[in-house]
């Protein structure tokens, strides 16, 4: 434990980012090595030692009694050697299985949220409990009845093992309770979590009672019958409560499974059906694994309680030998031949609890191998470096309209504008992606280049003016884009394009990118993790998730600022901390604006800032999985910027997957109504010529505004997708809620944004239809893609709705 605690402690950031990053991997490996050592020690040491070397009962036993004990052990060895080996081998297999789960949690999860950190400790403690049980089960213990109360080193191990078992069950109880509350929130109906609160309190009092009785026993050196009776009664109560919890949880998961299955059958859209299918598979596993897991727990406690009860009558009866559990409170053990059924039950219970905890975390077990993880990661990096050779592409753009990508390209398809120099500039621009690791390294060293940097005040524009432009001036690659500096001249096509506004806080931009890598719908929880003391843990999690090599195209890094804005600083660019204007760049790099000759269709050929749409088409052709990340600022000003809205619309026209990352769910709700008033005519860009260019390409602005509203609020719109992303741990609950509506009302409907197809079958269904009608008519309380959601909430206020479920 000391080794584990030592290597788990978070270190300080070093000045060298690479050195700090190596220490992160080192600590993760050290934790895993410590777990391997503990598991091997518990598994192999008892098997390698001669039984006589460990069969030490008490130094004060007289010689005659010790000889009688040895004689008894020798007689029993011949009869039960085969059974003892079976138990030892079984516990060895279980201990190695737990070791695999521990390594997976240490090397792959890199859990940082409170709930997942809790689960990681739960898995580790379960594994240590199994290792202790195996250690005890593999030893030859003295079998003399008189040594039952003697406190030897092995007795203390049994006490620790027993307390670990209780502690692990308490942790698992809390995990189960949290999921039951999630289901209650989804169904808006009590499933018994309040009863679990009472049981949880009793569970804690049980631990306290055992501790007090044991201390009193040691201090008073009195009779142990009262202690045995108290523990037996407490554990009998635990058996009853565990059985009751099994019934509650199985019922809750069965309701979720039935509702999710209904949703899977009736969901009209492919995306909804896929989500419902995942929920069905997950809930179906929980339906049978929950009672199985809790039944093992109840059985283990039942065996122990029954064995303790037999001790009160005195004597070593056949019943006491068959019911004796693999970890005793008071000490004497001959586990290999005394209680194989209970030994196996206890070990299987602990192992399954560790695996069950992993299932509840929605993280499937994936064995990478202790030494293979690093090699596999290096292979991924090498594969990432080998980008495909540039493909030829063709662009056709009709005046006054946005081009639409043709049906999926086949291998060898061409797509070209017909202008070689224009195509070359576009391709160079497209290959300026930066990895997430490079972005975080840049952010980590931001205060070195900008000592007064304040993440709550400084915007992306401030960082561009005061850090990016000076950093890229006179570099070995010339006056170049920041992507070339951060990636050491390496040309990479991006996996994602980030649409953002420069008035947003730079910390928000970085947090939104990280949130996308972690598949989080909001970035408020990421912001604190960008602080120096938390950055190492964040990088570690991204490393083991293989996300640090994900590449992003971000305009402030991809565009060569020395070819445009570096030479002039507007008066509005005063630093929010110092109040001073940034120093203009005096580089000799030529400047190219949208009207700088040579021109193609009235646009500069060498300008990079007028080729974003063409670049998006190029990348989406070369990388079919190319997606867009929309990093929304806290004030939602992004949707007032002409370039940003044009990029969002273009990505939709190209069929790109779009992901919107907002500050928080509350922030999204705050501005959701305001977004309905968006009009392209009221949008602006920092350069008036850019605004004119964008508006000139939109002939029918009313139609464009309608398309924009559909893009944001439609069935597959940004808001709808963002709503579905929140509370990922409640995916099962969300799907179950929709399925429950179908089951209750008898509707063949699709609960998805503004669209709903339904066939009413009952009087209640007609009432439901009226509620939906208000939402679709544009009721002020039910606007946007969440209109149906608000209608559902209003309808759920009638408690009788759930009375018959």
N, C-alpha and C positions, 0 to 999 in steps of 0.2 A: 504493500500500500504506500510505503514511503517513496518508493521509486515512482509510482503512478502520480502521487501528489507533487513530487518534485518536477517531473517533466510536464505536468499540466499547467504549471504556473506560467502566466504570460510574461514575456520579457519586454525589455524596452526597445524602442526602435533604434536601429543603428544609422549611422550617416550614409552607409553604402546600402542602397536598396537591395542589391543582389545578395549581400551578406545577410541582411535581415530575412530575405526570402528563403535562403538556405536554412536558417535557424528554424523557420516555421516548419519546413519539411522534416528537419531533424527532430523537433519535438514530437511531431505526429508519429514518426517512426519509433522514437523512444518509448512512447506510450504503448505502442503495439509490441515492442520487444519485451517490455515489462509484463504485459499480459501473457506472452508466449512463455516466459520464464516461470511465471506462477502456474500456468496450466501444465507445463512439462514436469515441474517439481511435484505437483499433486498427483499427476498421472503415472509417472515413471518411478519415483523414489520408493513408494511402497512395494512395487513389483520387483525391484532390484534387490531389496533387502531380505535377509533371512527372517522368517517369522520370530525366531528367538531373540533377535536383536531389538525388536520393538515391543515385545510382550513384557513390558515393565509395568507392574501395577502400583506398588507402593514400597518405598525403601524400608518401611517399618514392619512389613509383613514378615512373620517368622518363616524359617526355612521350610518347615514341614508343610505349611499352608501353600507356600510357593511351589513346592514339589508336587503337591496335590493338584494345583492348578495346571502345571505343565503336563501332568499325567492326563488330566481331563481334556486338555486341548489336543494332546496327541491322539486320544481315542476318537475325538470328534472329527479330527482332520481327515482320517481315512474314510469316514462315512459321508462327509459333506464337502469334500474337496471339489468335486465337479460342480455342485451348486454354488459354492463360493466363487469359483472362477467365473461362472456365468454372471454373477452379480458384479464382480470386479470389472469384467470386460464391458458390461452394459454401461456402468457408470463412466468408464474410460471413453467410450464412444460419445456419450452425452457431454462429457467435459470438453472433448475436442470439437464437437458441434458448437458448443457455447463459445469456444475460442474463435471459431470462424465468425460468429455473430459479433463478437467484440472487435475483431480486426476490421470487419466491415463498418462498424459504427465509428471506429477511430480514423480509418483511412478514407472512407468515402463520404460519410455524412457531413463531417465537420459541423456539428450542430451548434447553432448559436442562439436561437430563440429559446426562451425559458422552457417551453414545453418540450422541445426536442433535446435540449441539454438534460432535462429530467429523464427522458427516455433513455439517453445514452448511459446515464448512471444506473438506471434500472437494469439495463442489459448487463452492464459490468458487474453489478452486485449479484445478480442472478447467476452469472457465470462463476464468480468466486464462491458462491454457496455450493454449486455443483462440484467445484474442485475440492472444497473441504469435505463434502460428503464422500467423494471418491477416495480421498486420502484416508478417511476413517474406515471406509468399507474395505479397503485393501490391506489394512493392518490386522494382525492377530492380537486380539485383546484377551486379557485375563477373564476367565469365565466364573470365578468364585463369587458366590452371592455376597460374601462378607466385604467385598471390595466395591460394592455399589456406591458407597458414599465417599470413598477415598478420592481426594482431589489430585489427579495427576495432570501432566501436560496434555494428555489426550482428552481428559475431561474438560479442560478449559477450551480446547478446540471444539468439542461438541457444544459447549455453551455458546460460543461465538457463532457456530454454524446455526444453532437454533434461533438465536436472535436475528441473524441475517435473514433467515427464512421468514420470520415475522415481519421484519422491515420491508422485505421485497414485496410481500403480499399487501402491505399498507400502501406502498408506492403504486403497485398495479391497481389497487382499488381506486386510487385518486385518478389514474389515467382513464379507467373505465367510466368513472363518474363524469369526467369532462365530456366524454363522447355521448353519454346519455343526455346531458344538457344540450348538446348540439342537436340531437334528434328532437328534443322537446321544442327547441327554438324553431326547427323546421316544420314540425307538425302543429305548433302553437297549441300544444296539449300536454298536460302533465303525464309523464311516463314513470314517475316514482323516484325522481332524484331527491326529493325532500326526505324520503325514507332512507335513502343512502346516506344523507347527512347524519342521521341518527346512528346508523350502523357504523359510519366512519368514526364517530365519537366513541362508540363502544369499543371499536377496534383499538383506538389509541389508549383508552382506559385499560384495555387488556394488557397491552405492553407495559403500561405503568404498574399495574397490579403484579405482574410477573416479576418485574424488577424489584419492587418493594418487598415482596415475599421472599425473594431469593436473598436479598441483603439481610433481612431479618433472620433468615435461616443461618447465614454465615456468622452473624454477630452473636446470636443466642446459642448456636450450636445445639439446637433442640431437635425435636422430632420433625421428620420430613413428611409425615402423612398429610398434615394440613396444607403444606405447599403442593403436594401432588394432587390433592383433592381440588384446590383452587384452580390450578392449571388445567386439570381435566375438565372442570365445569366451564371454564372460559373457552377452551378449545371446542367443546361441544356446542357452545353458543356460536362460535365462529363457523362451525360446520353448517348450522342452521341458516345463519345470515348469508353465507356464501351460496348456499342453494337458492335462497330467496333472490340474491343479486343475479344469479344465473337465469332465473325465470324472467326477471325484469329486463335484463339486457337482451336475452334471446327474443322476447316479445318486441322490444323496440327495434331491433335489427330486422326482425321478420316483417314488421310493418313497413320499414324502409325498403326492404327487398321487394315486397309485393307492389308497393307504389312505384319503385324504380322500374320494375318489369312492365308495369302498365304503361309507363312513360316511354319505355323502349319500343313497345309494340305500336303506340299511337303517334309517336313523334313524327311530324311530317318532313322535317329537314334532316339532312345527313349529319350536320354538326351536332344537332340535338340528340339524334339517335346514337352517335358515337359516344357522347358524354353519358347518356343513359346506360349504354352497354357497359361502360366502365363501372358505373355505380352499381349495376346489377351484379357484376362479377365480384366486386368488393363486398357488397352486402351479403351475397350468397355464402362467401367464405366465412363472414362473421357469424352468420346464422348457425352454422354447425361448429365453428371453432370456439365460439364463446361458451356454450354449455360444456363442451369437451374440456376446455382449459379450466373452467371453474369447478367442474366435477373432479378433476385431478387434485385441485387444491383442497376441496372438501374431503376427498378420500385420504389425502395425506394427513390432514388434521384429525380426521376420524380415527385412523390407525393409532396415531399418537395418543389421542384422548382415551381410546379403549385400552391401550397398553398401560397407561398411567393408572387407570381404574383397577386393573388386575393387580398392580403392585400394592394396593391398599389391603389386600387379603393376605399378603405375605406368601413366601414360597415361590419357587420358579415353576409355575405350571406350564402345561403345554400351550394354553391360550396366551400366556405372557410371552412365550418364545415366538409364537407365530404372529403376534400383533406388534412386537417391538419395532419401533420406527428407526430409521437410519440416522437419526440425530436425537440424542436424549438430553434432557435438561440437567440430569444429575450425574451422568458419567459413565456407567459401565456399558461396554459395547463388545459384542462379537458379531459384527454386522453381517459377515459373509455367510453365516449359517443360522443366525437368529431370525432375521426378518427379511428375506428376499422380496416378498410381495410389497411390503411397505417401503423398502429401500428403493425399489424400482419406481414405485408411485411417486415418491418424493423427488427423485432425480428427474423423472419425466415431467413432473409438474413444473419444476424450476426451469428446465430447458424450454418447455413450451411457452412459459411466461415470457422468456427473453425473446423468442421468435414472435409471439403474439404482440408484444409491445412494438416490435418492428413493423408488423402489419398495421397496427393502429396508427402509426406515424405516416402511413401511405408511402413508405419507402421499401420497395421490394428488395429482397436479399440478392446481391450480385457479388459473387466471389471473384476478386481480381487477382488474388495471389499475393502473398506477403512481399515478395521481391518483384513480382511481375507488374505491379501497378506503375512503378517508375518507368520501366521499359515501355509499357503500353502508352504512357503519356508522351514519352519522347517520340514514339512512332507517330502519334497524332500530330505533334508539332512538325515533324518532317513532312507529313502528308499535307499539312496546312501550307507549308512553304511551296509545294509543287502546284502552283495554280495552272489552269489550262491556258494554252496559247490563245492569243486574241482571235476572236471569231469575227468574220466579216458580217456586217449588219447593214440593213437598209432602212431608211426613214422616209416616210411620205407624210407630209403635213399639209392639210388643206387650209386655206386661209380662213381665219375666224373660227376655227374649231380645234378641239384637242384630238390628237390621234389616238386610236384604239388599237391595242396590240392584237395581232391576228391570232388565230388558234394556235395551240402549242407547236413550237418549232420542232422539226425533225432534225436529226443530226446532219450537219452540213448546210443548214439553211443560211442564207445570206441576208444581210440587212445593212444598207449603206446609204448615206445621204448623197453620195455622188461627189462630195467635195473632200479631197484627200487631207488637206490641212485642217479643216474643221473636224474631220473624223479623228485625226491624230491628237488634237487638243482634247477632244472629248474622252478619248481612250486614256490619255495620261491622267486626266482628272478622275476618271472612274477607278484607277488603280492606286489611289491614295487613301487607302483604308488604314486604320490603326487598330491594334489589338487592344482588348480590354485591359490586359496587363500593362501595356504602354501608357494607356490613359490614366490608370491608377498610380503608376510610377510618376507621371507628370504631376498629378494632383498632390502626391505625397511630398514632392520637392517644391511645391508652389511657393511656400513661405520663404524658401531660400532665395528665390528670384524676386519675390514680392513680399518683403518682411511685414508690411502693414496689411496683408491680405486678411479680409474678414469675410468668412463664408456667408454670413447673414446680410452683407451689404454689397459686395462686389459682384458685378454682372459678368456675363460672358464677354461683352464688349470691353469691359475694364481689363479682363485678363488678356484679351487679344492685343489691346493697345500697349499694355505694360509688361507683358511676358512673352507672348507668342511672336510678336513682331521683332523685339530686340533679340530673342533667342535665335531666330532664323536669319538674321542679318549677317552677311559675311561668313556663312557656314561653309564647310568643305564642299557641300552640294550647291553652293552659291546662295544668292538671296532666293530662298525656296519656300515651299509650303512646310508647315510644321510636321506633317505626316512623314516627310522624307527624313527629318531630323529624328523623330521619335522611333521610326522603324529602320533607321540606319540605311536609308536609301532603298529599302526593299519595296517593290511594287506588289500590292495585294488588292484583289477584288474583295469588296465587303460582303459580309453575311447580312448586314442590316444597314439601312440608311436612317440617320437620326434627323428628324425635322424639329427644329427648335427656333426660338427667337432670341436674339442677342440681348434683349432687355431682361431676360430671365437670369436669376442667380446662377453663377457658374457651378456652385455646389449642387444646385437642383438638377442641372444638366447631367453632371457626373452620376448623381444618385439615380436619375431616371434610367441611365444606361445600365447601371448595376442592377436595378430592379428588373430590367428586361432580362438580363442574364440569369437572375434568380427566379424568373417567371413570377414576379410580384406585380399586381396591378397598380400599386402606389409606391412612392419612394420616401414617404415620411419616416418609415422605420429604418431606411438606409442612411439617412442624413447623419445620425449620431455615429454610425459606423465608419464614416469618412474621417473622423477625428484621428489624430496621430496614435493615440493609445489603442484604438480599435481597428486600425487599418490592417495590422498583421493578421488578425483573426479573419477579417473579410477576405483578404487575399488567399488565406489558407482554404477557406470554404470554396472559393471560386476555383482554386487549383484542383482540389479533389473532385469537383464537379466538372472539370475539364472545360471551364468557361473562360479562362484567361486568354486563350488563343482565339476566341471569337472576335471577329473583325467588324468594325463599325465605320461608316462613312459619315463624318461630322464636318460641316462646311468650314468652320473656323480653323480646323486643322488641315483640311484637304485643299482648300483654295489658297493659292499663293498670294498672301496679303501684300507682298512687295510689288505685285503687278496691278495693284489697285489702290487701296485706301491708306497705305502706310505714310504717305507724305503729308497728309493734311489731318488736322485734329479739330473737330467741331467744338464750339464753345460749350456745348452741353455735356461734354465728356469729362467734366471735373471729377476727380477722384472723391468718392463719398467719405473717405476717412481723412485724407490730407487736404482736400479742397483744391488741389493743383491739377493743371492740365498735363496729360502725358506729353513727353517730348516727341515731336515728329521724327520720322525716320528720314535720313538723308542718303539713302541708297541710290544707286544709279540705275536700278532696274527700270526698264520702260513700263509705262502704265497703259493698260488696255481697258477701255470702258466699252459699253455696249455699242457705241457709235464710232469707235476707233477703227480706221481703215487697216487692212482690207475688209470689205463687207461681203456678206452673203445674205441675200434676202433682207437687206437693211440692218443686219446685225454683224458685229465685229467677229471676225474669224478667230482672232487670237485671245479674245476676252474669255475668261473662264466662268464668269458670273452669269452668263446668259445661256449656259449649256446644261443646266441641271436636268431639264426634262429629257433631253437627248441622252444624257448620261444614265438616267434611270432606265430608259429603254434599252440601252446597251447592256447594262448589268443584268437586267431581268432576262435578257436573251442568253447571256453567257452563264448566268446562275439562276436557274428556274426557281430556286427556293429563296431568292432575294426578297427581303421583307422590309417594312418601314416601321420605325419606332417614333411615335409622336410624343415628345417630351414637353408636356404642358406646364406652363408656369402657374404660380399660385393665383394669379389674377386672370388667367385664361386670355391674356393678351395675344397669345400665339394666333388665335383665330381672327385677329384683326390685321394680321400681317399678310399682305398680298402674296408674297413669295411662299409663305408657309401653307396657306390655303391652296395655292396652285399646286404645290408639291403633293398635298394630301389628295387632291382631286386627280392628279396625274397618276399617283400610285393606285388609286381605285380603278382608273381606266385601264391600267396595265395588268390588273388582276393580281396585284401584289398583296400579300398578307399584311394587315395593318394592326399595330398594337399601340394603344394609347396608355401612357403612364402619367397619372395625375398625382398630386401631392397626397391626397387622402380621399376616402369615400365621401366624407363630409364636405370637402372642398368641391368635389364633383357635383354633389347635390346642390350646393350653394349657387353654382353658375349654370346648372342644367337648363333652367328656365330662360336665362339670358341668351343662351345660344340659339334659341328659336328666332331671335330678332336679327341674326346675322344677314348681312347683304354684302355682296362683293363690291358694290359701288362705294361702300363706306370704308373699304380696306385701304391700307397705304403701305408704302415701302420707304426705306430710308432715302432711296434715290427716286426722284419724281419720274425719271425716264423709265425706271423699272415698272412703276405703277402703270404708266401709260402703255408700256409694252404688254403687260398682262391683260389689262382691260381691252386692249385692241384685238386680242385674240379670242375674245368672247363676244360673239355676235348677239346671241339671245341671253341677256343677263338674267331675265326672269326664270328661264329654264335652268340656267346655271345655279341660281339660288335654290330652286326646287331640288336639283340634284345634290346640292350641298347639304340641304336639310335631310334628305334621304340618306346621304353618306354618314351624317352624324347620328341621326335618330332612327334610321330604318331598321328593318328586321335583322340585318347583318351589320348594322352600323357600329360606329366607334363606341357610342355610349352603351349600347346593348352588350357589346363584347367586354367592355370595361366592367359593367355590372356583374357579368358572369365570372370575371376574374377574381373579384373580392372574395375573401373567406374561402380560400382553396380547400381548407380542411373541412368545409361544410358543403362540398360538392355533392356528397351523398344526400345530405339534408335538402339541398336545393332541388335535386332531381326528384327526391321522394315527395317533396311538397307539391310539385307539378303533377306527379303521378297520383297523389292522394286526391287532388282536385278532380282528376278524371274519374277515379274510382267512386268518389262521393256523388258527383253530379251526373255521371253517366254521359259525358261529352266526348265525342271524337274530336278533340281540339288540339291546337298547338299553342302553348303558352310561350310566345316569343315576340317581344316588343309590341309593335302596333298591329301585327297581323294575327288573326285568330279565326280559324274555321271550326264551326261547331254545329252539332245536331242535337237540339234539346229533346230530352226524353221524359223529364219529370217536371212537376210544378216548381221544385227548387231550381231546376235548370233554367226555367223561364225567368225566375228572379235573378239568376246569375246573368242571363242574357241582358236584362235591363241594366245591370251594373256595368257590363262590358260596353253597352251602347253609350252610356255616359262618357266612358273613357274615350271611345272612338270619335265622339262628337266634339272632343276638345275641351272637356270639363277642366276648369282651372286647377283642380286638385289632381288631375290625372292626365297630365300632358307628357309628351315625349315617349320614348320607348318603354319607360317604366310606368306608363299609364295603366296597363293591365295589372301591373304589380300593385299599384295603389288601390285599384278596384278590388283585388284579392284581399288586401289588408282591411279595407272597409267591410268586405263581406265576412271576413274572419272575426269581426268584432261580435258577431252573434254567436254566443257560446253553444247554442243548440246545434250549430253546424257540425260540431265534433262529438255531440253527445252519443251518437249511435256507432262511433267507430270502436 
